[in-house]
Amino acid sequence: MVGVKRVPLAYAPKEKFLARIDADAANDIALQLPRMSFEMSDISYDETTKLNRLNRTVQTNSEGNKVKVWESTPYRLSFDLNIMSRGQDEALQILEQILPHFNPNYTVTVKGLEGPESKTDIPITLESVNFEDGYEGGFESSRRLLVYTLAFNLKSKFSFFPSTIGIIETVDTFFYDLDTNRIFDDA
């Protein structure tokens, strides 16, 4: 039976972990590997999916009130996932658990992104996989560090907070006769 090993995941830049590994190597304390870290690397406007910003829909929120929901603004968010390991076998075991989910994207359904009644599919696309193999120290006492970097891109939307609108319950109508200059009440 194959044992299961949990791999820690933290939000941190790759450089932070590399600096920590260097500092721990100087103190003869090794950082426990494998490890994973992720960070947001870019936010960019997505002009290919932009619609007129004055478009709006009327939806019902959870309290039953009608709300106006303005058109959201599309953005692309880029994330990097770093897998750090001392050996190729460990790194590839982690990698082979992630890659099959992306053909080339993995779609997540999110509720309430464009208003209380909406459901939006957000594709998370695997853009690239890069590999670094580094050795530190002399030939006899070298420490190996493998880093796989997976670059992901996801489409997101930012929108205004929905504003509550009143429901029209009554309408008063008046007719004006141009010949007699008289207002007629429809009641």
C-alpha positions in Angstrom: 0.0 0.0 0.0 1.3 3.4 -0.9 1.6 5.9 1.9 0.1 9.4 1.7 2.2 12.4 2.4 0.7 15.9 2.9 2.5 18.7 1.2 2.3 22.1 2.8 0.8 24.9 0.6 1.4 28.6 1.4 0.7 31.9 -0.3 4.2 33.2 -0.8 6.6 34.2 -3.7 9.1 31.5 -4.8 11.9 33.9 -3.9 10.9 33.9 -0.3 11.1 30.1 0.0 14.4 30.1 -1.9 15.8 32.7 0.5 14.7 30.7 3.5 16.3 27.6 2.1 19.6 29.5 1.7 19.4 30.9 5.2 18.6 27.4 6.7 21.5 25.9 4.7 23.9 28.4 6.4 22.6 27.2 9.8 22.8 23.5 8.9 19.0 23.3 9.2 17.1 22.0 6.2 13.7 23.2 5.2 11.3 20.3 5.0 10.6 19.5 1.4 8.5 19.0 -0.7 6.6 22.2 -0.4 4.3 24.3 -2.6 3.7 28.0 -2.8 1.5 30.1 -4.9 1.3 33.8 -5.7 -0.6 36.2 -8.0 1.7 37.3 -10.7 -0.4 39.5 -12.9 -3.8 41.3 -13.2 -4.8 42.5 -16.6 -7.9 43.9 -18.3 -9.7 41.4 -20.6 -10.8 43.6 -23.5 -11.9 40.5 -25.5 -15.0 39.9 -23.3 -16.0 43.4 -22.4 -19.6 44.4 -22.8 -21.3 47.8 -22.5 -20.8 49.0 -18.9 -24.3 50.6 -19.0 -26.0 47.2 -19.4 -27.9 46.1 -16.3 -30.2 43.4 -15.1 -32.8 43.4 -12.4 -32.6 40.5 -10.0 -34.0 39.4 -6.7 -31.6 39.2 -3.7 -31.9 36.8 -0.8 -34.3 39.1 1.2 -36.7 39.2 -1.8 -35.8 42.8 -2.8 -35.3 43.8 -6.4 -31.7 44.9 -7.2 -30.1 46.5 -10.2 -26.9 44.7 -11.3 -24.6 46.7 -13.6 -22.4 45.0 -16.2 -19.2 43.7 -14.6 -15.7 44.5 -15.8 -13.6 41.5 -17.0 -10.0 40.8 -15.9 -7.5 38.1 -16.3 -5.7 37.0 -13.1 -2.4 35.0 -13.4 -1.1 32.8 -10.7 2.1 30.8 -10.3 2.2 27.5 -8.3 5.7 26.5 -7.3 6.5 22.9 -6.4 9.8 22.6 -4.5 11.5 19.3 -3.9 14.9 17.7 -3.2 14.2 14.7 -5.6 12.7 14.3 -9.0 10.5 11.4 -7.9 8.7 13.5 -5.2 8.2 16.5 -7.5 6.8 14.3 -10.4 4.4 12.6 -8.0 2.9 15.9 -7.0 2.9 17.1 -10.6 1.1 14.1 -11.9 -1.8 14.7 -9.4 -2.3 18.2 -10.7 -1.9 18.0 -14.5 -4.8 15.6 -15.3 -7.3 18.1 -14.1 -6.4 20.7 -16.8 -7.3 19.7 -20.4 -6.3 22.6 -20.9 -8.6 24.2 -18.3 -10.6 23.4 -15.2 -13.9 25.1 -14.8 -15.4 26.2 -11.5 -19.0 27.4 -11.1 -19.3 30.4 -8.8 -22.6 31.7 -7.5 -23.4 35.4 -7.1 -20.5 36.8 -9.2 -22.7 39.1 -11.3 -25.6 39.4 -8.9 -27.6 37.3 -6.4 -29.3 35.1 -9.0 -26.3 34.5 -11.3 -24.0 31.5 -11.7 -20.8 32.0 -13.6 -18.4 29.4 -15.0 -14.8 30.5 -14.4 -12.2 28.6 -16.5 -8.8 28.2 -14.9 -6.3 27.5 -17.7 -2.9 25.9 -17.2 -0.6 28.1 -19.4 2.8 26.5 -18.9 5.0 24.3 -16.8 8.6 25.3 -16.2 11.4 23.4 -14.5 14.5 24.5 -12.6 17.2 22.1 -11.3 19.7 23.8 -8.9 22.6 22.6 -6.8 24.1 24.5 -3.9 27.5 23.9 -2.3 30.4 21.8 -3.4 30.3 18.5 -5.3 30.4 16.3 -2.2 28.1 18.2 0.0 25.7 19.7 -2.6 22.0 20.2 -1.9 19.7 19.7 -4.8 16.6 21.8 -5.2 14.0 21.1 -7.9 11.4 23.7 -8.6 8.4 23.2 -11.0 6.5 26.4 -11.7 2.9 26.0 -13.1 1.5 29.2 -14.6 -2.3 29.5 -14.4 -4.7 32.1 -15.9 -8.2 32.6 -14.8 -10.9 35.0 -16.0 -12.6 37.0 -13.3 -15.1 39.9 -13.2 -15.4 42.8 -10.9 -18.7 44.6 -10.5 -20.5 47.3 -8.6 -22.4 46.4 -5.5 -26.1 45.8 -6.5 -28.4 48.7 -5.7 -31.8 48.1 -4.3 -34.7 49.4 -6.4 -38.3 49.8 -5.3 -41.2 47.9 -6.9 -43.7 49.9 -8.7 -47.0 49.2 -6.9 -49.3 52.0 -8.3 -49.3 54.4 -11.2 -51.2 57.7 -11.5 -52.2 58.6 -15.0 -53.6 61.9 -16.2 -54.8 62.9 -19.6 -54.6 66.4 -20.9 -57.0 67.7 -23.5 -55.2 70.3 -25.7 -58.5 71.7 -27.1 -60.1 72.6 -23.8 -56.8 72.9 -21.8 -58.3 70.5 -19.2 -56.7 67.6 -17.2 -58.8 64.5 -17.0 -58.3 62.2 -14.1 -58.5 58.5 -15.0 -60.1 57.6 -11.6 
